[in-house]
Amino acid sequence: MAKKKVSKKTVQAKGGSKAAKSSKKKLVVKKKAKAKASSSSKKAGGKKAAKAAPTDKVYKALVTVGKELPDLTLPGTGGREISLTELRGKRVVLYFYPKDATPGCTIEGHDFTRLHEEFRATNTEVFGVSRDSIKSHDKFKECEHYSIDLLSDEKEEACKLFGVIKMKNMYGKQVRGIERSTFVIDQDGRLVKEWRGVSVPGHAEEVLIFVKTL
C-alpha cells in the first residue's frame, strides 16, 4: 500500500495547534496558581489581623482615688468567690502582679504572707490578683505556702476597672501585660490609695504602714 503523503503545511498547522493548546494550558495553570497564592495571602493577613487586635488593647482606669468602687466578684483560691460588696466594713488590699511562679511575683506573695496577720489586726483583707487561672493560682499558693488568697481575673474585669494593663518591653519586644500595682479600699468601698509601677522590695511594708494610718 502506498504511503499517504503529508504536506508540509499540514505538519506546520498541527504543530501550531499543539503549541497553542500547550500555551493555553500553561496560562490557565499560572492563573490558578496566582489566584491560590492571592487567596492564601489574604487568609494569612486576616489571621494576623485577628490575632494582633487584642495585643495592644490597654485600659484607662475607671476609678480614681476618693471614688466608690462598683461591685466586683472574682473567683479565688480554695473555691472562694470574693465580692467587694460583701467585704464592706473591712479594708481591702488588692495587689496586681504579672504572672504566677515568676521571681518578683513569688517574692511579693511571700512578703504579703509574712505580714498577713498584721494586716488582719487592722481589719484588712489582702488579695493577690493576676490573669492566671484558678488552677494555676491553687498550685502556686500551695507550692509557696501562702496564707493570702489569689484571685483570677482571666476576663480582665478587675484589670479594666483599675487600668493596670500596659504595653511593656520584654526582650526587645512590646508585650501586653499587668503593670505591678496595689490598691487600698476603705470600709465604705472607696479607693483611698494606689501604687503603680511597683518595685517589690519593701512594698508590702509600705502598704501596711499606710493601712495603719486609716
C-alpha positions in Angstrom: 0.0 0.0 0.0 1.3 3.5 -0.9 2.0 5.8 2.0 -0.1 8.9 2.2 1.9 12.0 1.5 1.5 14.6 4.2 2.1 18.2 3.1 4.5 20.5 4.9 1.6 22.9 5.6 -0.4 20.2 7.4 2.5 19.3 9.6 3.1 23.0 10.5 -0.7 23.5 11.2 -0.8 20.5 13.6 2.4 21.6 15.3 1.0 25.1 15.7 -2.2 23.7 17.1 -0.4 21.7 19.7 1.8 24.6 20.7 -1.3 26.8 21.1 -3.0 24.2 23.3 0.1 23.8 25.4 0.4 27.6 25.8 -3.2 27.9 26.9 -2.8 25.1 29.5 0.3 26.8 30.9 -1.6 30.1 31.1 -4.5 28.5 32.9 -2.1 26.9 35.4 -0.3 30.2 36.0 -3.6 32.0 36.6 -4.8 29.3 39.1 -1.5 29.4 41.0 -1.7 33.2 41.2 -5.3 33.1 42.4 -4.4 30.5 45.0 -1.4 32.5 46.2 -3.5 35.6 46.5 -6.2 33.8 48.4 -3.7 32.3 50.8 -2.1 35.7 51.4 -5.5 37.3 52.2 -6.3 34.5 54.6 -2.9 34.8 56.3 -3.3 38.5 56.6 -6.8 38.1 58.1 -5.5 35.7 60.7 -2.6 38.0 61.6 -5.0 40.9 61.9 -7.4 38.9 64.1 -4.6 37.9 66.5 -3.0 41.3 66.6 -6.1 43.1 67.5 -6.1 42.4 71.3 -2.3 42.7 71.7 -2.3 46.5 72.0 -5.5 46.8 74.0 -4.8 48.8 77.2 -7.3 50.2 79.7 -7.7 53.6 81.3 -8.7 53.3 84.9 -12.4 53.5 85.5 -12.0 54.5 89.2 -9.8 57.2 90.8 -8.7 57.8 94.4 -11.6 59.0 96.5 -14.3 57.3 94.4 -16.5 54.4 95.5 -15.9 51.2 93.6 -18.7 49.3 91.8 -19.2 45.7 92.9 -16.6 43.2 91.6 -16.7 39.5 92.1 -13.8 37.2 91.2 -13.1 33.5 91.8 -10.4 32.9 94.4 -8.1 30.1 95.6 -9.7 27.3 97.6 -13.0 27.6 95.8 -13.8 31.0 97.3 -15.6 33.8 95.5 -14.6 37.2 96.6 -17.0 40.2 96.2 -16.1 43.7 97.1 -19.6 44.4 98.2 -19.5 41.6 100.7 -16.2 42.9 102.1 -17.8 46.3 103.1 -16.9 47.0 106.7 -13.3 45.8 106.1 -10.3 47.4 104.4 -9.1 45.6 101.3 -5.7 45.5 99.7 -5.6 44.3 96.1 -2.1 43.8 94.7 -1.9 43.1 90.9 1.0 41.1 89.7 2.0 39.9 86.2 2.2 36.1 86.5 2.3 33.1 88.8 5.6 31.4 89.7 7.8 34.2 88.4 10.6 35.6 90.6 9.3 39.0 91.6 5.7 37.8 91.9 6.8 34.9 94.2 8.7 37.3 96.5 5.8 39.7 96.6 3.4 36.9 97.7 5.8 35.9 100.5 6.1 39.5 101.7 2.4 39.9 102.0 2.0 36.5 103.6 4.7 37.3 106.2 2.7 40.4 107.2 -0.7 38.9 106.8 -1.5 38.7 110.5 -0.5 42.3 110.9 -2.9 43.3 108.1 -5.7 41.3 109.7 -5.1 43.1 113.0 -6.0 46.3 111.2 -9.3 44.7 109.9 -7.7 44.4 106.4 -8.0 41.6 103.9 -5.2 41.1 101.3 -5.6 39.5 97.9 -3.2 39.0 95.0 -4.7 39.4 91.5 -3.5 38.2 88.1 -4.9 36.9 84.8 -3.8 33.3 85.6 -6.4 30.6 86.0 -7.7 29.3 89.4 -5.9 26.0 88.7 -2.6 27.9 88.3 -3.4 30.0 91.4 -4.1 27.0 93.6 -0.9 25.3 92.6 1.1 28.5 93.1 -0.4 29.1 96.5 0.1 25.5 97.7 3.7 25.4 96.4 4.7 28.7 98.1 2.6 28.1 101.3 0.9 31.5 101.0 -1.8 32.4 103.6 -3.3 35.0 101.4 -5.8 34.2 98.7 -5.2 34.8 95.0 -7.9 36.0 92.7 -8.2 35.0 89.0 -9.0 37.8 86.5 -9.0 35.8 83.2 -11.6 38.1 81.7 -9.7 41.2 82.8 -12.7 42.7 84.6 -10.5 43.9 87.5 -7.6 44.9 85.2 -10.0 47.1 83.2 -11.6 48.6 86.3 -8.2 49.6 87.8 -6.4 50.2 84.4 -3.4 48.0 85.1 -2.9 46.6 81.6 0.0 48.2 79.9 2.4 47.7 76.9 5.7 46.6 78.3 9.1 45.9 76.8 10.2 42.3 77.1 13.4 41.1 75.4 13.2 44.0 72.9 9.5 43.3 72.1 6.4 45.2 73.1 4.1 42.9 75.0 0.7 43.4 76.7 0.7 42.6 80.5 -0.1 43.7 84.0 1.8 46.6 85.5 2.6 45.7 89.1 0.1 47.8 91.1 -1.5 47.9 94.5 -4.8 49.5 95.7 -6.3 50.1 99.1 -10.1 50.2 99.6 -11.6 51.5 102.8 -14.5 50.1 104.9 -17.0 52.1 102.8 -15.8 50.7 99.5 -13.8 53.8 98.4 -10.5 53.7 96.7 -8.1 55.6 99.1 -4.6 54.8 97.9 -2.9 53.4 94.8 0.7 52.5 93.8 1.6 51.9 90.2 4.8 50.6 88.7 5.6 48.9 92.0 9.1 47.8 93.0 8.7 44.7 95.2 11.4 45.2 97.9 9.8 46.9 100.9 6.5 47.4 99.2 4.3 45.2 101.5 5.7 47.0 104.5 4.9 50.4 102.9 1.3 49.3 102.3 1.0 48.1 105.9 2.3 51.4 107.2 -0.3 53.3 105.2 -3.2 51.0 106.3 -2.3 51.6 109.9 -2.9 55.3 109.4 -6.5 54.8 108.3 
